[in-house]
């Protein structure tokens, strides 16, 4: 799933490619991908995209102040630009055709289709945007906001970081990287964090995300719409590889159908964290 760094660069790419282009048609290809009926999707036709922005994990393609297409790519969605004559595949969920003959298509491979499209008068009309917390890199999510989010909260650190109602834009991959950068266990309860640890965590959030934006941007070369690679991350999907800081083997656990990657030495004092998979096999 693209997270804040990928989406920042994706929006930059989209601004270069779609702003100012006239929309000839806009249509859902997969039943159920369009989650709204008013305004009708046909209201996009004949207009041009005037702006591209991001709200948490959502991409907002604006036509005018009171008309926006809001996309959430979910787990496997991606955007591609291709010739209008290119055959629509079963993976195509939504298609915007421009009058110059090119299409912007939302593609979602795999059996489970979860990407969402909303056509709204105001992005805040999308429930997930309305309920979202401050953006992870915004001034609104300062150190005091993080302190408040952690205060008295008996919830694991990674769950807090990935809770879009608390802070918007961070997913499982960058949550793992942030926990590693802050040398904190991903399953530690945030209510137990000392003040200096919260300050270090806040620094890690900004450092990891801004560095990742720079890295993704340097690699995209205007082609991010077609996919992305995270091989530059230090612990995410690095099971069994040496920790770049101490040399211990990176480990993984699974909770709620999601994997978490961490360094036992740097983040849990040399102890392996409990793995839900081992509990289920007892």
C-alpha positions in Angstrom: 0.0 0.0 0.0 1.4 3.4 -0.9 2.0 5.5 2.2 2.8 9.2 2.8 6.2 9.3 1.1 5.0 7.5 -2.1 1.8 9.5 -2.2 3.6 12.8 -1.9 5.7 12.0 -4.9 2.8 10.5 -6.8 0.9 13.7 -6.3 3.9 15.7 -7.6 3.9 13.4 -10.7 0.2 13.7 -11.2 0.4 17.5 -11.1 2.8 17.4 -14.0 0.8 14.9 -16.0 -2.9 15.7 -15.5 -3.5 19.3 -14.4 -5.0 21.3 -17.2 -6.0 18.3 -19.3 -9.7 18.2 -20.5 -11.7 15.2 -19.3 -13.6 13.4 -22.1 -15.0 10.6 -20.0 -14.8 9.4 -16.4 -16.3 6.1 -15.5 -16.1 3.2 -13.0 -15.1 0.0 -14.7 -15.4 -2.3 -11.7 -18.8 -2.4 -10.0 -18.6 -1.0 -6.5 -15.4 1.0 -6.8 -17.4 4.3 -6.9 -18.7 5.0 -3.4 -20.8 8.1 -4.2 -23.7 9.0 -6.4 -23.9 12.8 -5.9 -22.4 14.7 -7.5 -22.6 12.3 -10.5 -19.3 11.1 -11.9 -20.4 12.6 -15.3 -20.0 16.1 -13.8 -16.3 15.6 -14.3 -16.7 15.4 -18.1 -15.8 18.5 -20.0 -13.8 20.0 -17.2 -10.1 20.0 -16.5 -8.2 18.9 -13.3 -7.1 22.1 -11.7 -5.1 20.7 -8.7 -3.8 17.5 -7.1 -3.4 17.2 -3.4 -3.2 14.6 -0.6 -5.2 14.0 2.5 -3.6 11.3 4.5 -3.6 8.3 2.2 -6.1 9.8 -0.2 -5.3 11.5 -3.5 -7.6 14.4 -4.3 -8.0 15.3 -8.0 -9.8 18.7 -8.0 -11.8 20.1 -10.9 -13.1 23.2 -9.1 -13.8 24.3 -5.5 -17.0 22.2 -5.3 -16.0 19.1 -7.4 -13.3 16.6 -6.6 -12.4 13.0 -7.3 -10.9 11.4 -4.3 -9.0 8.1 -4.7 -7.8 5.6 -2.1 -5.5 3.0 -3.7 -5.7 0.7 -0.6 -3.5 -2.4 -0.7 -2.8 -3.1 -4.4 -4.1 -0.1 -6.3 -1.9 2.0 -8.6 -2.3 4.6 -11.3 -1.1 4.3 -14.9 -1.2 6.6 -17.9 -1.7 4.8 -21.2 -3.1 5.3 -24.6 -6.9 5.2 -24.8 -6.7 2.4 -27.3 -5.1 0.1 -24.8 -7.5 -2.7 -23.9 -9.2 -2.4 -20.5 -8.2 -5.4 -18.3 -10.0 -7.0 -15.4 -7.6 -5.2 -13.2 -8.9 -1.8 -14.2 -11.2 -0.2 -11.6 -11.7 3.4 -12.8 -10.8 5.2 -15.9 -10.5 8.9 -16.8 -10.1 9.5 -20.6 -8.6 12.9 -21.7 -9.6 14.5 -25.0 -6.0 14.1 -26.2 -6.4 10.3 -26.4 -4.7 9.3 -23.2 -6.2 7.6 -20.1 -5.5 7.8 -16.4 -6.5 4.4 -15.0 -6.7 3.0 -11.5 -5.4 -0.6 -11.7 -5.8 -3.1 -8.9 -4.3 -6.6 -9.4 -5.2 -9.6 -7.3 -8.5 -11.2 -6.3 -9.4 -8.8 -3.6 -10.4 -5.4 -4.9 -10.5 -2.6 -2.2 -9.6 0.6 -4.0 -12.2 3.4 -3.6 -13.3 6.4 -5.6 -15.5 9.2 -4.3 -16.8 12.1 -6.4 -17.6 14.9 -3.8 -18.3 18.6 -3.4 -15.7 18.7 -0.6 -13.0 16.2 0.3 -14.2 16.3 3.9 -17.4 14.6 2.7 -15.3 11.4 2.5 -15.8 9.7 5.9 -12.1 8.6 6.2 -10.9 12.1 5.6 -13.4 13.6 8.0 -12.3 11.3 10.8 -8.6 11.5 10.1 -6.1 13.0 12.5 -3.5 15.6 11.6 -1.1 14.7 8.8 2.1 13.2 10.1 4.3 15.9 8.6 2.0 18.8 9.4 2.6 21.5 12.0 -0.6 20.3 13.6 1.1 17.1 14.5 3.8 18.6 16.7 5.5 17.2 19.8 2.6 18.2 22.0 0.1 16.5 19.8 2.1 13.3 20.0 2.4 13.6 23.8 -1.4 14.0 24.0 -2.0 11.0 21.7 0.3 8.8 24.0 -1.0 10.1 27.3 -2.8 7.4 29.2 -3.4 5.3 26.1 -3.1 1.6 26.6 -2.4 0.7 23.0 0.6 -0.7 21.2 2.9 1.8 19.5 2.6 0.5 16.0 -1.2 0.5 16.3 -1.1 4.1 17.3 1.2 5.1 14.5 -1.1 3.4 11.9 -4.4 4.6 13.3 -5.4 7.2 10.8 -7.7 8.9 13.4 -4.6 9.7 15.4 -2.2 10.6 12.7 -2.7 10.5 9.0 -0.4 9.0 6.3 1.6 6.3 8.1 1.1 2.7 7.2 2.6 -0.6 8.4 5.9 -0.2 6.4 6.9 3.2 7.7 5.6 2.5 11.2 8.2 -0.3 11.4 10.9 2.1 10.2 9.9 4.7 12.7 9.9 2.3 15.6 13.4 1.1 14.5 14.7 4.7 14.1 13.4 5.5 17.6 14.8 2.2 19.1 11.4 1.3 20.4 9.4 -1.9 20.5 6.5 -1.8 18.1 4.3 -3.6 20.7 5.1 -1.4 23.6 2.2 0.5 25.1 2.5 4.2 24.3 1.3 5.1 27.8 4.6 3.7 29.2 6.8 6.0 27.0 8.9 8.5 28.9 9.0 12.1 27.8 12.4 11.8 26.2 11.2 8.7 24.3 8.2 10.6 22.9 10.5 13.4 21.8 12.8 10.8 20.1 9.7 9.2 18.5 8.5 12.5 17.1 12.0 13.2 15.6 12.0 9.7 14.1 8.6 10.2 12.4 9.8 13.4 10.7 13.2 12.0 9.9 12.0 8.7 8.4 9.2 10.2 6.3 11.1 13.2 5.0 14.1 11.0 4.1 11.8 8.5 2.4 10.2 11.3 0.3 13.6 12.3 -0.9 14.6 8.7 -1.7 11.3 7.9 -3.5 11.5 11.2 -5.4 15.1 10.5 -6.5 14.1 7.0 -7.8 10.8 7.9 -9.4 12.1 9.8 -12.5 8.5 10.6 -13.3 7.4 7.0 -13.3 6.0 6.5 -9.9 2.5 6.0 -11.2 3.5 2.5 -12.3 4.7 1.3 -9.0 7.3 1.7 -6.3 10.1 0.0 -4.5 11.0 0.2 -0.8 14.3 -1.7 -0.9 16.0 1.3 0.8 14.1 0.7 4.1 16.2 -0.7 6.9 13.9 -3.3 8.6 10.7 -3.6 6.6 10.7 -7.0 4.8 14.3 -7.6 5.8 13.7 -10.8 7.9 16.9 -12.7 8.6 19.1 -9.9 7.2 21.6 -8.2 9.5 20.5 -5.1 11.3 22.2 -2.0 9.8 22.9 -0.7 13.3 24.0 -3.7 15.4 24.3 -6.7 13.0 21.6 -8.8 14.7 19.2 -10.6 12.5 16.0 -8.7 11.7 12.9 -10.6 13.0 9.2 -10.6 12.1 6.0 -11.2 14.0 2.4 -11.2 12.8 -0.6 -9.4 14.5 -4.0 -8.9 12.9 -2.9 -10.4 9.6 -0.1 -7.9 9.3 3.6 -8.5 9.6 5.9 -6.4 11.8 9.6 -6.2 11.3 12.0 -5.2 14.0 15.5 -5.7 15.5 15.5 -7.8 18.7 18.7 -6.2 20.0 17.9 -2.5 19.2 14.2 -2.5 20.0 13.5 -5.2 22.6 16.7 -5.7 24.6 17.6 -8.9 22.8 14.3 -10.6 23.4 12.1 -12.0 20.7 8.6 -10.4 20.6 5.6 -12.7 21.0 4.3 -13.8 17.6 0.5 -14.3 17.1 1.2 -17.2 14.7 2.9 -19.3 17.4 0.0 -18.7 19.8 -2.5 -20.0 17.2 -0.6 -23.3 16.7 -0.5 -24.2 20.4 
